[in-house]
Each structure stands twice: as structure tokens, then as C-alpha cells.
């Protein structure tokens, strides 16, 4: 399946409420808007159907989980078929009772499921208690082949690990895609907030550079309260962006507003960039054996 020479991609940066139907309607409206402007690939943020529920540990939250295929993936599959576009969505997957994943699903333009990716790196930090909810993924770092190209879909915490990006690129991923939910502790000072956001952007732009492929990073925006009342919640910082294969910023959202970003990617640029910066050629895999260790003691 050949990729289009020019690919119009879009991401939908949105805020969320505790009303799942309204959240999905907002996502669908963003997808329709993107398609009306010529988008062929639309990316939604992490867990776009609900609030970011991992601020606390609550067994009742498992009621939000769905099977794939299931109601949300079916709705988005119908939309993908209607609009003849590819959609990357992020869902709380119920695989079995007591077994749940943070899963990105890719809907093909004919309404079929092209593939899915289960989040591999699961954080467990104050306000981000994901290990309580999500079993680490078991599908590996495998790109998903679609009509618009081979997509290296990863999720949020994965974006801090260069190994994940590299393995996707080594398997032929033409784009790296990161549905995300990351934000500030409102109690942090402005300097700390700037350092955190800059580190997040730099890390992902570096994946684009190191692998010679574009990166699409879609983050949520807005304040979400801590249901336990033990903290001041999370101020999701938005700042969704699309970067080219040299890490150049092609489009960038702000930190406060719901936004739709669209960019036309020249798919030939990755080929040209890799010819002048041939990192894959110069990798010294004969000396990388210790990368399979947790630490070199």
C-alpha cells in the first residue's frame, strides 16, 4: 500500500468534562472540521472520551472502559468511512473483566480497524496513577499500515523513551503519533512549568530528528479537578504540535484554547533528510547490547 506524496494531517486539541457524550461530540465535531479542510489523517488526544481519571484510584472508573470493537470505535469507524479519512483515537480498553489497557485504535477510511496499539510504558506518579488502571501493552512497537502510510502510534508516557520511537522507525513507521494527556501541577512556579513543557517538546522533536520522520503530538487542554480534593488538579498545557523530520515546528497550538491544527506533509522530505543524516546507517548495534539491561552496574 503506497503512501500519498503529500499528506494533510490534523490534530484536535480539546478540553474535557465529566459528560462522555459531550466529549465524544466535541471530538467528532473536530474531526468533521478537519475533514472539511482537507485532512486525510486526524489524531485525537489521549482518553478523549472522558476526564483524565488517573488523578485518583477508584474502582468505579472501570465502568468507563469499552471493548474494541465497541461503541466508541464503531462510531468513529462509521465517521471515518463517511468522511473517507483515517482516524487515530485513544480509548480505555476493556480486554476482559479485570484486564484493561490504554489503547490507541486506528480506523481506516473504509470503516475497518487498521490496527491498535496498547500503551507500553505506564506511569505511576502523583496525579498520574495509571498503573492502577492499565496493564502494560503486549502488542509491541509495531507500526500500523494504513492507506495514508505506516503509522508509528505511541501514547503519552511512551514519548519520553527514545527506544520506542526508534523501534517504530526501524519497523518502517513513516510518522510518529502521540495522543497525550500531560499538564502542570497548578502549585508549580512559572519557571518549573516552562522547564516541563519545554522538555516535553524537545524530547519529541528529538525523536523526529533522530529518526527522520514527522511527529504528531496531540495533548488535551484545560483544568481538571482532583476528585479526591487532595491536590489542585491538573492544568493540561495543550501545546499540541506537528514537527517535520528535522524537528522543525510546522504547527503549534497554545496552552489555553481548544484548537485544530492542520499541516500538509511532503512525504518525500523524510527520504531526503535520511540521505543527508543517515543515522540508521551509522548505528553501532554491535556495541548496544547493554541497552537490554535496566542499568549498567
C-alpha positions as CSV (number, residue, x, y, z in Angstrom):
1,X,0.0,0.0,0.0
2,X,1.7,3.2,-1.2
3,X,1.6,6.4,0.8
4,X,0.4,9.7,-0.7
5,X,3.2,12.0,-1.7
6,X,1.5,14.8,0.1
7,X,-0.5,14.1,3.3
8,X,-2.7,16.6,5.1
9,X,-2.7,15.7,8.8
10,X,-4.7,17.3,11.6
11,X,-5.0,17.0,15.4
12,X,-7.8,18.0,17.7
13,X,-6.8,19.7,20.9
14,X,-9.8,19.8,23.2
15,X,-10.9,20.3,26.9
16,X,-13.0,17.6,28.6
17,X,-15.8,17.4,31.1
18,X,-17.4,14.5,33.0
19,X,-20.0,14.1,30.2
20,X,-18.7,11.4,27.9
21,X,-21.4,12.0,25.2
22,X,-20.4,15.7,25.1
23,X,-16.7,14.9,24.9
24,X,-17.3,12.5,22.0
25,X,-19.5,15.0,20.2
26,X,-16.7,17.6,20.6
27,X,-14.2,15.1,19.1
28,X,-16.5,14.3,16.2
29,X,-17.0,18.0,15.5
30,X,-13.3,18.5,15.4
31,X,-12.9,15.5,13.0
32,X,-15.6,16.9,10.7
33,X,-14.0,20.3,10.7
34,X,-10.6,18.8,9.9
35,X,-12.0,16.7,7.1
36,X,-13.8,19.7,5.6
37,X,-10.4,21.5,5.4
38,X,-8.9,18.5,3.5
39,X,-7.4,16.4,6.3
40,X,-6.7,12.8,5.3
41,X,-5.4,11.8,8.8
42,X,-6.9,13.1,12.1
43,X,-5.4,12.4,15.5
44,X,-7.3,12.8,18.8
45,X,-5.8,13.3,22.2
46,X,-5.3,10.6,24.9
47,X,-8.5,9.3,26.5
48,X,-10.5,12.0,24.7
49,X,-13.8,10.4,25.7
50,X,-13.6,11.3,29.4
51,X,-11.8,13.3,32.0
52,X,-8.3,12.2,32.8
53,X,-9.4,9.8,35.6
54,X,-6.0,8.7,36.7
55,X,-5.6,11.5,39.3
56,X,-7.1,9.1,41.8
57,X,-7.5,5.3,42.3
58,X,-11.2,4.4,42.1
59,X,-12.6,1.0,41.0
60,X,-15.8,2.6,39.8
61,X,-13.9,4.2,37.0
62,X,-13.5,0.8,35.3
63,X,-17.1,1.3,34.2
64,X,-15.8,3.8,31.6
65,X,-13.8,1.0,29.8
66,X,-15.0,-0.4,26.5
67,X,-14.2,-3.3,24.3
68,X,-12.6,-2.7,20.9
69,X,-14.6,-3.1,18.7
70,X,-17.2,-1.4,20.8
71,X,-19.5,1.6,20.9
72,X,-16.8,4.4,20.5
73,X,-14.7,2.6,18.0
74,X,-17.8,1.7,16.0
75,X,-18.9,5.4,16.0
76,X,-15.5,6.6,14.9
77,X,-15.3,3.8,12.2
78,X,-18.6,4.9,10.7
79,X,-17.3,8.5,10.7
80,X,-14.0,7.5,9.1
81,X,-15.9,5.7,6.3
82,X,-18.4,8.6,5.8
83,X,-15.5,11.2,5.5
84,X,-13.1,8.8,3.8
85,X,-10.3,9.6,6.3
86,X,-8.0,7.8,8.7
87,X,-8.6,8.5,12.4
88,X,-6.3,7.8,15.4
89,X,-8.4,7.6,18.6
90,X,-7.4,6.8,22.2
91,X,-9.7,4.6,24.3
92,X,-9.8,2.9,27.7
93,X,-10.0,-0.7,26.5
94,X,-11.7,-3.5,28.4
95,X,-10.0,-6.6,27.2
96,X,-11.6,-8.8,29.9
97,X,-13.0,-8.3,33.4
98,X,-10.1,-7.1,35.5
99,X,-7.8,-6.6,32.4
100,X,-7.7,-3.1,30.9
101,X,-5.4,-1.2,28.6
102,X,-4.7,2.4,27.5
103,X,-5.2,1.7,23.8
104,X,-4.9,3.7,20.6
105,X,-7.1,2.4,17.7
106,X,-6.6,3.4,14.1
107,X,-9.8,3.5,11.9
108,X,-9.3,3.1,8.2
109,X,-11.2,5.2,5.7
110,X,-13.3,2.2,4.7
111,X,-14.5,1.9,8.3
112,X,-12.4,-1.1,9.3
113,X,-9.9,-1.2,12.2
114,X,-6.5,-1.0,10.7
115,X,-4.9,-1.9,14.0
116,X,-4.4,-0.9,17.6
117,X,-1.5,-0.1,20.0
118,X,-1.6,-0.7,23.7
119,X,0.4,1.7,25.7
120,X,3.7,0.1,26.7
121,X,5.2,2.5,29.3
122,X,2.7,3.0,32.2
123,X,3.5,5.9,34.7
124,X,2.8,5.9,38.4
125,X,3.3,9.4,39.7
126,X,1.3,11.8,41.9
127,X,-1.8,12.7,39.9
128,X,-0.9,10.1,37.2
129,X,-1.8,6.8,38.8
130,X,-2.0,4.8,35.6
131,X,-0.6,1.5,36.9
132,X,-3.8,1.1,38.9
133,X,-5.9,1.1,35.7
134,X,-3.8,-0.1,32.8
135,X,-2.0,-3.3,32.1
136,X,1.2,-2.7,30.1
137,X,0.7,-3.3,26.4
138,X,1.6,-6.7,24.8
139,X,1.4,-5.8,21.1
140,X,4.9,-4.4,21.0
141,X,6.2,-1.4,19.0
142,X,4.6,-2.3,15.6
143,X,3.6,0.4,13.1
144,X,0.1,0.2,11.7
145,X,-0.3,0.1,7.9
146,X,-3.0,2.4,6.5
147,X,-4.0,3.9,3.2
148,X,-2.1,7.1,4.2
149,X,1.1,5.4,5.3
150,X,2.7,3.3,8.0
151,X,1.8,4.9,11.3
152,X,4.0,4.6,14.4
153,X,1.4,5.1,17.1
154,X,2.5,5.5,20.7
155,X,0.8,7.0,23.7
156,X,1.8,9.8,26.1
157,X,4.4,8.4,28.6
158,X,5.9,6.5,25.6
159,X,7.0,9.8,24.2
160,X,9.8,10.1,26.8
161,X,11.5,6.9,25.6
162,X,13.7,7.1,22.5
163,X,13.7,3.3,22.3
164,X,10.0,3.3,21.5
165,X,10.4,5.9,18.7
166,X,13.5,4.1,17.3
167,X,11.8,0.7,17.2
168,X,8.8,2.1,15.4
169,X,11.1,3.8,12.8
170,X,13.1,0.6,12.4
171,X,9.9,-1.2,11.5
172,X,9.2,1.3,8.8
173,X,7.0,3.9,10.5
174,X,6.6,7.0,8.3
175,X,5.0,9.1,11.1
176,X,5.3,9.1,14.9
177,X,2.0,9.8,16.6
178,X,1.5,10.6,20.3
179,X,-2.0,11.0,21.7
180,X,-1.2,12.7,25.1
181,X,-2.6,13.9,28.4
182,X,0.0,15.9,30.2
183,X,-0.2,19.0,32.3
184,X,1.1,21.1,35.2
185,X,0.5,21.0,38.9
186,X,-1.0,24.5,39.4
187,X,1.2,24.9,42.5
188,X,4.4,24.9,40.4
189,X,6.0,28.2,39.7
190,X,6.2,29.6,36.2
191,X,9.9,28.6,35.8
192,X,9.1,24.9,36.6
193,X,6.1,24.9,34.2
194,X,8.3,26.3,31.4
195,X,11.0,23.7,32.0
196,X,8.5,20.8,32.0
197,X,6.7,21.9,28.8
198,X,10.0,22.6,27.0
199,X,11.4,19.2,27.9
200,X,8.2,17.6,26.6
201,X,8.5,19.4,23.2
202,X,12.3,18.9,23.0
203,X,12.0,15.2,23.6
204,X,9.5,14.6,20.8
205,X,11.2,16.9,18.3
206,X,14.4,14.9,19.0
207,X,12.5,11.7,18.1
208,X,11.7,13.4,14.7
209,X,15.3,14.3,14.2
210,X,16.9,11.0,15.3
211,X,14.5,9.0,13.1
212,X,14.0,11.4,10.2
213,X,10.2,11.3,10.3
214,X,7.4,13.8,11.2
215,X,5.9,13.7,14.7
216,X,2.3,14.5,15.6
217,X,1.7,15.2,19.3
218,X,-1.9,15.8,20.4
219,X,-2.4,17.0,24.0
220,X,-5.6,17.9,25.9
221,X,-6.1,21.4,27.4
222,X,-7.9,23.0,30.4
223,X,-8.1,22.4,34.1
224,X,-9.4,19.2,35.6
225,X,-10.0,18.9,39.3
226,X,-8.8,16.2,41.6
227,X,-11.9,14.2,42.6
228,X,-10.2,13.4,46.0
229,X,-9.6,17.1,46.7
230,X,-6.1,16.3,47.9
231,X,-4.4,18.4,45.2
232,X,-5.3,21.3,43.0
233,X,-5.8,19.1,40.0
234,X,-4.0,19.3,36.7
235,X,-3.8,22.2,34.3
236,X,-3.3,20.4,31.0
237,X,-1.0,22.5,28.9
238,X,-2.1,21.9,25.4
239,X,0.7,23.0,23.1
240,X,-0.1,20.2,20.6
241,X,2.2,20.3,17.7
242,X,3.3,18.8,14.4
243,X,7.0,18.7,13.6
244,X,8.9,17.8,10.4
245,X,11.6,15.2,10.0
246,X,14.3,17.7,11.1
247,X,12.3,18.6,14.2
248,X,11.1,21.8,12.7
249,X,7.8,23.0,14.1
250,X,5.2,23.1,11.3
251,X,2.3,24.0,13.6
252,X,1.9,24.6,17.3
253,X,-1.2,25.2,19.5
254,X,-1.3,27.4,22.5
255,X,-1.6,26.4,26.2
256,X,-5.2,27.6,26.9
257,X,-7.6,27.1,23.9
258,X,-9.2,24.3,22.1
259,X,-7.6,24.2,18.6
260,X,-7.5,22.4,15.4
261,X,-4.1,22.1,13.7
262,X,-3.7,21.2,10.0
263,X,-0.5,20.7,8.1
264,X,0.3,19.3,4.6
265,X,3.3,17.0,4.9
266,X,5.6,16.4,2.0
267,X,6.3,12.7,2.5
268,X,9.4,12.9,0.3
269,X,11.2,15.0,2.8
270,X,11.9,12.1,5.1
271,X,13.7,10.3,2.3
272,X,15.8,13.4,1.6
273,X,16.6,14.1,5.2
274,X,17.6,10.5,5.8
275,X,20.0,10.7,2.9
276,X,21.9,13.6,4.4
277,X,21.6,12.4,8.1
278,X,21.9,8.6,7.8
279,X,21.6,7.7,11.4
280,X,20.2,4.2,10.7
281,X,23.3,3.5,8.6
282,X,25.7,4.6,11.3
283,X,24.2,2.8,14.3
284,X,26.7,0.6,16.1
285,X,24.4,-2.2,17.0
286,X,27.4,-4.4,17.7
287,X,28.0,-2.3,20.8
288,X,24.5,-1.7,22.0
289,X,23.9,-5.0,23.9
290,X,23.7,-3.3,27.3
291,X,20.6,-1.4,26.2
292,X,18.7,-4.5,27.2
293,X,19.8,-4.0,30.8
294,X,17.9,-1.8,33.2
295,X,21.2,-0.2,34.3
296,X,24.9,-0.8,33.8
297,X,26.1,-1.5,37.3
